[in-house]
């Protein structure tokens, strides 16, 4: 909803000598000295009377708490205001328009509760349609926020006042403000400052504009223009020339501006420095320092124009004074208004220490990756050598190859001198002897002409950027690995045509960061096989009629490649991938899937044995488990926990028939349950999807220290595993301590991703949940029986390949095992 309030116009002064029109002069004349020329610049005439101020407030649901006032700071007069309760509509945009004379003003918005306006509300100030401050969409928090602005100089400053301590009550639609008694305020804290430029044509109030006339100091007219800039060429360097400007209207000519002077001088476009290259795969990252530390803003103030870490170990001393507050992170404190300084750090990978220990104020340090994601942060890890506390230190930070940004910041509003030290962890080669940094170091006074625009990037003699590059980093793409290139950077300055500085160059070659795998798939006769699906770590390809494949852009290291086609046995191979031009070669020979006879049985007779089996392609019952013959321990939990084992049948489809569950060590879950989860993709991410209940409720207790096994016939569930994995999940169901038998010796890392646990929240492998503790990490006592083709073996096998020696069991409590043997229960 929008509500526009009645326009209010204020004319605070009328002079008898001012008529409906006033011949207005140009404003703010200046001269910029060039090489053999001077550039004279000025601003359009101002409206001699007023400028339009627009105030917009977008309310939240607490609209009655908001009020504001506007004060003329030159006269102290209250220009306009609204009172608490005047805004009656929630989530509504209110606007007010005022014609105000040029000058200094203060706009203050108040919130009676002290929590500002919630997002997406807020307020904005505009002059002649140009926004000078806005937080609409973001809202603001505090008791009052003040914007001081000057309409002629084009500058503003925002300060905020809020409670020192958190508001002690929860807000409801009915409340009183007694809690505010004794609550201290922070006082005005600088929130933001800056400048604005209200673009305008020559005001109609000044007359009918025709042109500007430019004069030399002796009154000679040099030329006319309708622009606000004039170039006086053909001058002698080192000689001073003076100028003034008049505005010509149909009604007459304005008074001249003040006279200003400028001296042309020899000028050389200043070049950037310290060009560095960081090879990538078919690309090159270039980083350099701006001319004289300038270009695109104050170097070190923002990530787009940082200081550069030039080597390891690295030491820099400086001050945060004079910089802006651009960043903040929680570690653990937030709300910092301290100035911050940015250093860019390029690394090929390693583990580092980042120290601000020898700084002179209460510091904070954090590290961003190239996407400005915080990866490490510290506030108060060390003291300086004088014993002063609250200094910052990050130790043993492991960084992958790439670009990072180190932010030197402060706690609260603290600023001061800092020492940043970066070194490999373990070296401890810190040098606490600091030297005063010259605050003018890197500044340049040599540039006397034209504005700095940015940079052009060259590869050889060709410019590769389509637009001028604003900041001091650029990535050149489309290169050939292991080919040598010469990269160049020049600074660009305004001109017609633009000026370019001397080029700085660096020679480097892109490198292979990834590798490929290729090969041919054939049958036992050597004939190529088409339609074979190859995959490794998410990269896939399918063979054509020639049987060839290629897996592109794999990370360096050993990769397991799977080759799979219906009607053939699936094959696997571990392939070592190197970062190089030539791919690694891995061929496969796939054998047709020729099932063995299965389910062989023997019946003794009189001087004979009767053999019976199923024909090839038939099915058999087989068991799968991931534990060995002895459970050395148990692992338990209570209060809604779950244990699971991930099974991968050797062939598909496989039909779940039965379960054998093992418990020991005073397990007391008397009303547990068992579920299954299907994972057709084999994502190895733990049980996902909807559970399939196999056992609604069962006594899973194990009195005393004995091992007790329970068997369940679950064939009635008709559960088919068509691909991927099946998880068998035992639920404690808040029925008592669930103590599942655990095979912990020897450790079996190949099965770490088979055994899963949930303590009521996310699933994780037992290895991850207990951080690899060998007394807890093991293979759980869950066995699953399947009906299907068990693979090439002619007998049922454990996942480890051992013939299962578990007793044939029926539903119920079956056996108690100990280290000396097997005793069957009656």
N, C-alpha and C positions, 0 to 999 in steps of 0.2 A: 504494500500500500504506500502511496506517496501523498504527502500533503504539502502544498506550497503556500506559505503564508503571504499575507499582503505585503507588497513591495513598500519598503520604507526608505525614503530618500532624505539625506541630511546634507544641507549646505551650511557649513559652519561659519563661513565668512562671506560677506559681500562687500566689495570695494566700489565706491562711487565711480572710480576711474575705469572699471572693467565693464565692457559692454558685452553684447551677445557673442562677439568674436574677439579673440586676442591673437595678435601675430606672435606665434610661439617660436622661440629659438630652438636650435638643435641642442642636444644634451651630451655631456660626458665625452668631449673630444679628446683624442689621444693620438700619439704618433709612434709607430714602430719602425726603427731604423733597419734598413736592409743593406744589401751590397750594391752601392751606386744608386740607391733609391730610398725614399721614405714612403711609408703607407700611413695615410691619415684616415682615422676611423672615428665615428661618432654614433650616437643613438638618435632615434626619431624624437621629435618634440613630444613632451608630455601634455596630457590633458591638463590645462591650467587649473581646473576646478577639482574634479573628483576622479576616483577609480571605483569600480564595482566590486564589492566584497560579497561573496556568497558563503553562507554557513549552512552545512547540512548535518543533521543528526539522525542516525538510524537507531531506533530504540530496540531494547530487548524486552523481556516480559516484566522487567522492573522499571518501566518508563517513568514512574512518578518520582524516582530518586534523582533524576537528572536535572541540573540547572546550569546556566552559563552566564558570563558577562563579557562585554567588550569595552575596553578602556583605551582612550587616546593618551598615550604615554607622554606626549609633548605637552598636553594641557592638564592631564589628570582627570579629564571629564569622562563620566560614564556614557558611552555611546548608546548601548542597548543591553538588555538582559532578559532572561526568563527565570521564573522562580520554580522551586521544587513543586511538583504537582501540575505545572502548566501543560506538560506532555501527557496526554490521556490515552493514546493508542499504542498498544504493544506491536513490536515488529513493523514499525512504520517509519518512512522517510519524511522528515520535516526539513524544509528549507526556508531561509530568510535572505533577502537581498538588501544591501545597504550601499548607497553612494557616499563614500567617505573621502575627505581631502587627503592628499599624500602626507605621509608622516610615519611615526612609530606607534604601533598598537600592541595591545596585550589581550589575547582571547584566552579565558580560563573556563574549562568545563568541570563541573563538580558532581560527585556521587555521594549522596548522604549516607549510604551504608558503608562505603569505603572499598567496594569491589569493582568499580568502574562499570563498563558496558560489556556484556558478554558477546562473543562472536556469534553470528556474523554482523552484529551491529557495530557502531563506532561513530566517528564524525570526520568531517573534511572541511577545509578552508580553501577557497578559490578566489583569485583576483583576475577580473576581466576574463573569466572562464578558464584560467590556468590554475590547476591544483598546486598549492604550495605545501599542503600536509594532509594526509589521510590515513586513518586506520580502519576504515570501513571494511568489513570482512574479517578482520583480525580482532577487533575490539580492543579494550585497554583495561588495566587493573590498577586501582588506586583510589585515593580520595579526591584528587584534583590533578588536572593536566593543563599546562599553560603553554601557549604558542605566542612568542614575541616576534613581530615581523616589521620590516621597514619597506614601504611600498616603492620608494625611489631607489634605494640601494640594492633591493632584491635579495635580502637575506632573512633567515628565520632561525629561531632556537626553540626547542621543545624541552620542557622540564616536567618531572612528575613528582608527586608527593603521595606517600602511602604510609600505612602503619608499619612500624618496625617489626612487631610480632604478628604471627598469623591471626586471622580473625577467629575468635574462640568459640563461635556458635555456628550451628548449621542454619542456613537461611530457610525460612518458611514465609508463606504469604502473610502471616501475622507475626510481627516481631516489634520489639522496642529497641532503642539504641543505648540503654543503660550500660551495656558492655563496653561502650567506647570511653567511659570515664577512666581516666588514667592511662589510656592507650597512647604511647608516644608515636610521633610521626618522624619520618626520615628527614624531612625538609626537602627542598627542591633538589632533585638529582637530574643531571643532564641526560636526556633521552636521545636527542638527535639535534643536529644543526646542519645548515646547508644554505644553498642559494637557489634562486629561481629567476627566470627571465620571462616577464610578461610581454609576449610578442604583440605588436600593435602597428597599425598604420598611423599616418599623421592624423591626429584627431580632427574631426570636422569643426570642433569649436575653435580651432586655430585659424581656419580659413581654407581656401581652395588651393591645395598644394600644386606647384608646378615642378620645382627642382631645387637642388642644393648648389650653392656657388662656393668654390674653394679658393682662398686667397693666400698669398705669401704674406710674410710679416710686414712687408713694405706696402701692402695694399694692392698688389698686382693680382688680378684674377688669373688663376692657373687653369681653371676649367669648371665645368658643371657636370652634374650627375644626378640621377634619381635613386642611386644606391646610397648606402651609408659607409662607403669606403672609396678612397681615391689614392692612386699610386702616382707619386711624383718621381719621374725617372730622369736619368742623365745627370746625376748629382756627383759631386766630388766627395769621396770618402774622407771622413775626418772633419768635414765642414758642417756647422750647425745651420739648420733651416727651420723657420718658424711659420705657423699656419693658423688661420681661423676660418670658420664656415658660417655662412648665412643661409636662411631658408627663404626661398622666393615663393610667394603666393600670388594669386590673381589680385588680391586686395593690397599687396604691398610686400616689403621685405622685412624680415625679422631683424632684431638686434644681432650682432655677431656673437659667436661663442667667445669664450676666453681664448687667448693665444697660447699655443703649445709649440714646443720645439723638439726636433729630433736630429740625430747625427748619423748618417750612413757610415758603414764600416765594412771592412773586408769580413767575409763570413764563409766558413766551411761547414758543411753539414756534418754534425758529429755522429760518429758511427757507434753501434752497439759494441759489446766486448764479451770475452769469455764464452765463445760458442762451443757447446758440448754436444756430442751425439751419442745416442743410446740405440744400438741396433735392435730391430725386431724382425719378425718373419715377413719378408717382402715389404718392410717399412722401416722408417728411421725417425726416431723422436729427437727433435732439435730443441735445445734450451740455451738461452743466452741472457746476458745482463743488458739492461736498457742503457741508452747513452747517458753517461754521467749519473747513473742510478735513477734517471727519470724516465719519462715516456709512459703514458697511460696511467699516471697517478704516482703517488709516493711509493717507491719500491719497498717491499716488505709489509705494506699495509693490508693487502688482500692476496688471496690465493692466485688471482690472475696476474699478479706482478710481484712475485716473492723474491726474497733474498735466496741465494743458491748455496747449498752445501757443496764445497768444491773438492772435498776429499776426506778420508778417514785416517787418523783422528781429525776431528773438526772442532775448532773453538772460536766462538764469536762473543764479543762483549758489546753492549749497547744499552739503550734505554727505550722504554715503551712510551715515554713522554713524546707528544707530538704525533702519535699514531691514533687511529680510531678504534672503537670497540666494535668489531665485526663478527666475533664468534664467541661461543660459550659451550661448555659441556658439563655434565653432571659427574663429579668424581670426588667425593659424593655431593659437593655443594654446587648450587647453581645460582642464577641471578646475578652473575658477575657483570659489573659495568666497567671493568678495567680495560685499558687499551691493550691490544694484542699485536704481535709481530709474527710474520709468516716466513718460514724457511722451507724451500723445496729440496727434497732429498731423493736422489736416484740411486738405486742399489741393484746389484746383480743377485741379491739374496744374502742373508746372514742374520746373526743374532747380535743386538746392539744394546748399549746403555745410552740414555738421554738424561743429562743432568742440568738442573738449574740450582744446584746446591749452594754455589758461591754467589748468589744474587743478593741484592740489597733490599728486597721487599718480600712480602708474602705472595708467593708465585703459584702458578698452576701451569701444567704442561700437558698437551694431548697431541695425538698423531692421527691424521686423516689419510685414507687411501686416495687413489686418483678420483674416486667417485664421491669424495668428501664424506665418507663413512668413518666414524670414530672407531679406531681399533685399539687404542690404549690411552689411559688418562691417569694423572696423579696430581694430588694437591700438596700433601704434607709429609713426604717420605723421608726428608733429611733436614739436618741443620747445616749452617755454614760453618767455616772454621772458627768463627768468633763465638759459636754456640747459639746463634740466633735461630729459632725454630721456624717451621712452616715454609720450608723450601721443598722443591719438587724434584722427584727422581723416578725415572722408569728404567728398570733393569731387566735384562734377558728378554728383550722384545725381538721375536723372530719375524722377519719380513721376507715375503716372497719377492722375486725380481719384479721391479716396477718403480713407479713414481709415488712419493709420499710427501705430505706436508706436515711439518712440525710447528705447532702453534705455541708461542710463548705468551702466556696470559697471567692474570692475577686473581687473587681471591677478593670478593667484594668489589671495592672500587680502587684497590691498590695498584699503583704504578711505580716504576723506578728503574734502576740500573740492573741489568741481568748479565749473567755469563752462561751461555749455552755450550755444553760440551757433548759431543757425540763420538763414541768409540765402540769397537768390538767388545762384547761382554767378556769379562775375565781379564782384560788387559789392565784395567784400573789405572791407566796412565793419565789421571786427571792432573791438571796444573791449575792450582788455585790462585796463581799470581795474575791479578787482573790489571789491565791498563785502560786508562781513560780513552774512550773513542771520541775522535774529533767529530762534533755534531755536524760540521760542514763537509765532512769527507764524502766524496762522490758527487757533490753538487757542482754544477757547471754554470758559469756566467758567460760562456763564450758565444752562446747562441743569441743572435740579435735580430734574426729575421724569421718570419713565417712560423706557423704553428707546427708542432710535431704531430704526425698523423698515425704512424705505426711502422710496419715493416713489410718488405717484399722478400720472398724466399726464392732462391735460385737452386736449380740442379744443373750443374754445368753453366751454360750461358742462358738458360731458359727460366723465366719466372713461372712458378708452379701454383701460386695462389691467385684466385680470381679476384678477391677483394683484399684490400690492405689488412694485414694481420695486426690486431690491436695489442695483443699481449706477447710476452717474451717466451713463447713455446709454440711449436708447430710439429705436426706429424706428417711426413712425406710418405705417401702410399704408392702402390703400383710398381714397386721396385723388384729387381731380380736378385735373389739371394746369392751371396758370394761374389757379386759383381761390385767393383769399387766405383764410388761416386764422389764427386766434389760438391758439397753443399755450401751455399752462401746465404748470408743475411745482410740486408742493407736497411738503414733507417730512412724513412720517407718523411719529407717536410713539405708543407703547403707551398705551391707555386703553380705556374702555368707555362710549361708542364711542371709537375711536382719535382722537387729536388730529391736525389738519392745520395746517401753518404757513401764513403768508401766501404767496399764489401769485406766482411770477415768470413773466413771459410774454414771448413773442416772436411777431411777425407775419411770415409768409412764405408763399410760394406754391410748390408743386411745379412742376417744369419738364419739358418734353419732352427726354429724352436720346436718344430713338430716333425713327425715322420709318418711314413705310409707303409702299408703292408699290401703286397700283391701276390698273386699265384694263380694256379690252374687246378681245377677239380676234375678228376678222371675216375672211371670205374676200374675194376681189376684188370680189364682188357686194355686199358690205356685210352679209352674213348672219352672225350670230354662230356661232362654232365651239365645240362642247363638247369635253370630254376633252383639252384642251390642257394639257400639264404646264409650269408656270412655275417657275423656280428662280433663286435668287441667294444665293450664299454659305451654302448649307445650308438656307435657308428656302424652302419649296415651297408651291404651291397648284395646284389643277386647276379649270379652268373648268366651269361647269354649262351648262344649255341656254341661258342668257342670255349666255354668252361672257365673263363678268366674272371677275376674280381680284383677290386682295389678298395681298401679301407683308407680314407684320406685323413690327414691332420690329427693323428693320434699323439698323445703326450709321450715324452721319452720314458722308456722303461719296458718292463715285461708285460705283455698283454696276452690274455687268453682269447683265442679266436675259436668260435664255434661254427661248424659247417653242418647244415641240416637240410634234408630234403625228404619228403614222404617216400617210403619204400626203400630207404637206405638207412643204415646205422648212422647216428649222429657222431661226428668226430670233433675232437678238441686238440688244440696245439698251443703251447706257450711260445710266444714270439718276442724276441728282443728288438724293440723299436729304437732307432737312433735318429738324431736330428741331422739329416743329410738329404742330398738331392735324390739319391737312389733309394727306392723303397726296399724294405726287407721282404724277402721272398719266402712264402710258405705255401707249398703245394699239398693237396689232400688226395688220397685214394679212398673213395667211399665204397663200402661193400654193400651189396643188396641185403635187405633185411630178410634173412632166411631163418625163421624161427626154428629152434631145436624142439625135439620131442620133449614133452613136459609131463610132470606128475608120475614119475616112474615109481611103481610099487613092486614088491617081490613077495610071493606066497610060497612057503616051503611045502613040498610034497614028498611022495615016496620016491626017493632017488631022482627027484626033479625039483626045479624051482619054477614057479609060474610067474612070468613078468607081465606087467600091465602098465601101459602109458597112454598119454593123449597124443594125438597126431600133432605135427608142427603147426604152430599157429594157435594151439590150444592155450589153456590157462592153467594156473596153479595157485595154490595158497602159499604165501610167503610172508615172513615176518621182517620188520625193520626196527632197529634200535641203534642208538649211538653210544651206548655204554658197553663196558667189558664185563668180565665175570664177577667183579667184586665192587660193591658200593662202600667206599671208605668213610662216607659222611652222610649227613642229611642237611637240608637247608629248609628253613621254615619261615612262616609269616602268619599274621593274623589280621583281621579287620578288613576283609574285602580284597585280599591280594590274589594273584593268578600266576600260574606257571604254565609254560607252553613249550612244545617241541615242534620244530618245522621239519616235515618229512617231504622228500622228493622221490617219488616212485621211479624205478629204473625204466619203465615203459608206460605208455598210456594206451587206453584208459586203464585205471586201477580202481578197484572197488573196495572201500573200507569194510572189513569184516569184524574185527575185534580189537580189544585193547588189553594190555597188561600194565597196571599201574603199581609202582613200588613205593612203600612208605616205611619209615623207621624213626626211632628216637623220640618216643612219646608223642607221635603225631596224634592230634585230638580233634580233627575235623570230622564231626559225626554226621554232617548233612551237606557234604560238598556236592558239586555237579561237574559235568564234563561237556564241553562244547567243541565244535570243529569250525574252522574258518578256511575257506578256499581262497587261494591267491593264484589265479590262472596265469598271471604274468610273471610269477616268480620274482617279485620286486625285492624280497628279503628286507622288508620294512616292518615286520611284526604282523600280528593278526589284524586284518582289515576287513571292512564290510560287515555284513550281518552274521551273527553266530548261528550255527546249526546245532541245536541241542541234541546230544547223544544220550546222556544220563541225567535225568531231571534232578535226582537226589540220591546220595549214597553215603554210607558210613565209610570214610576213608581214614579211619584212625589206626594207630599202630601202638598198642599198649606196651610199656616197657621199652627196652632197647632193641627188641627183635625187629627183623625186617619182615614186613607183611606185604604180600602181593594180592592184588584184586584183578580179576579178569572179567571183561564185559563183552557179551556178544552184541555188536551194534549193526549187524548186517541188515536188520530191518529198516535202518535209516536210508538204505539204497543210495549211499553217498558215493558218487563217481568223481574221481580226479581225472579230468580230461587233459590238463596241462598244468605246468607250474608246480606249486606246492600246496600242501595241506597242513594246517596247524592244529594240533590237539591241545586243548586248553583245559587245565584243572582249575576250578574255581573254589576258593575257600568258603565263599558265601557267608561270611560272618558266623561260621559254625564251630570255630575253635582253631587251635594252632594247626596249620597245614605243614607237615614235615615230610617233604618228598625226598626219596633216596637220591644220593648225589655221588656220581663217580668222578673223583677229583684226581686220581692217580692212575696212569701218568696224565699230565695235562694234554689236551687235544685241541690245539689252536685251529685245526681244520674244521672243528665243530663249534667254534665260538658263536657263529651266527645261526646255530641250530637251536640253542637254548635261550628262551625269552622269559621275562618276568615283568609284571606290572604291579605296582604298589598302590593302585587306585587311580593313576593318572596315565601318563604316556607309557607305551611299551618300550623296552630296551633289552638288549642282550644282557645276560647275567654278567658277562665280562665287563660291559660298559657300566652297568649299574653299581657294581662293587669295585670298579676301577682295577680290575684284573687280580683281585685278591685270590691267591691260589687255594686258600682254605674254603672259599665259597664258590669259585668258578669251577664248573664241572658239567657233566652230561647227566640230565635228569632221567629218573627211572620211569620213562614212558615208552612202551613198545606198541607198535601198530601192526596189525595183520591185514593183508590185502589179498584180493583175488584178481589175477591178471597175468600177463606174460612177464615173468621176472627178469627177462633179459637173456644173455647167452649162458648163464649158469644153469645147471640142471638141478640145483637144490636151493632152498631158501637161504638167504644170507643176511647178516647184519650189514649196516652201511659201511662198516670197516672191512667187510669181506670175510668175517669169521662165521663158521657154521653155528647157528644159534643152538645153545644147549639148554634153553629154558624148558622146563617141564611142560607137557601138555596139560592145560588147565581148564577148569570150568568156572562159571561165574561164582564169585564169592571169595572169601579169604582162602588163599591157596597154600603158600609155603613160607617158611621162615628160614632165611639163609644166614649162615655165619661163615667165618673165614675157613672153617674146617670141612665144610661140605654142605650138602643139601638134606634137609629133613622135611618130608612131606607131612602136612597136617592131615589128621583124620577127619 
